[in-house]
């Protein structure tokens, strides 16, 4: 059990060092500054186009409210 715990602590220490080195890098900030807004705009455009197609062209019945559309049958006395 001691070896397992020692190995787990060593891995967590190594992971912490890797994260620290990664956060020190400016590559991520440069990437987001350079490509962030265009990617966001492209994603919104794509999602809007797909939903517009789904809503208009697929013929899905959307189960809208029948209030005001459904009329009761006439009463029949027995």
C-alpha positions in Angstrom: 0.0 0.0 0.0 2.9 2.4 0.7 4.2 2.0 -2.8 0.8 2.8 -4.3 0.4 5.9 -2.1 4.0 7.0 -3.0 3.3 6.5 -6.7 0.0 8.5 -6.4 1.7 11.4 -4.7 4.5 11.4 -7.3 2.0 11.5 -10.1 0.0 14.3 -8.5 3.2 16.3 -8.0 4.2 15.7 -11.6 0.8 16.8 -12.7 0.9 20.0 -10.7 4.3 20.8 -12.2 2.9 20.2 -15.8 -0.1 22.4 -15.1 2.1 25.2 -13.7 4.3 25.1 -16.8 1.2 25.1 -19.1 -0.3 28.1 -17.3 2.9 30.0 -17.6 2.7 29.8 -21.4 1.1 32.6 -23.4 0.2 30.4 -26.4 -3.3 29.8 -25.0 -4.0 33.5 -24.6 -2.7 34.3 -28.0 -4.8 31.6 -29.6 -8.0 32.8 -27.9 -7.3 36.4 -28.7 -6.7 35.5 -32.3 -9.3 32.9 -33.1 -11.9 33.3 -30.3 -14.4 35.8 -31.8 -14.3 34.2 -35.3 -14.9 30.7 -33.9 -17.8 32.0 -31.7 -19.4 33.8 -34.7 -19.0 30.7 -36.9 -20.5 28.5 -34.2 -23.5 30.7 -33.8 -24.0 30.9 -37.5 -23.8 27.2 -37.9 -26.3 26.5 -35.1 -28.7 29.1 -36.4 -28.5 27.6 -39.9 -29.1 24.1 -38.7 -32.1 25.1 -36.5 -33.6 27.1 -39.3 -33.4 24.1 -41.5 -34.9 21.8 -38.9 -37.7 24.2 -38.2 -38.6 24.9 -41.8 -37.7 21.9 -43.9 -38.0 18.7 -42.0 -41.8 18.7 -41.5 -41.7 17.9 -37.8 -45.0 18.2 -36.0 -44.1 20.4 -33.1 -47.3 19.6 -31.0 -48.3 23.2 -30.6 -51.1 24.1 -28.2 -54.6 23.0 -29.5 -56.3 25.8 -27.5 -58.8 27.5 -29.9 -58.3 24.9 -32.6 -60.1 21.8 -31.2 -63.9 22.1 -31.2 -66.0 19.8 -29.0 -68.4 17.3 -30.7 -72.1 18.2 -30.6 -74.0 16.8 -27.6 -76.1 13.8 -28.4 -79.0 13.0 -26.1 -79.9 9.4 -25.6 
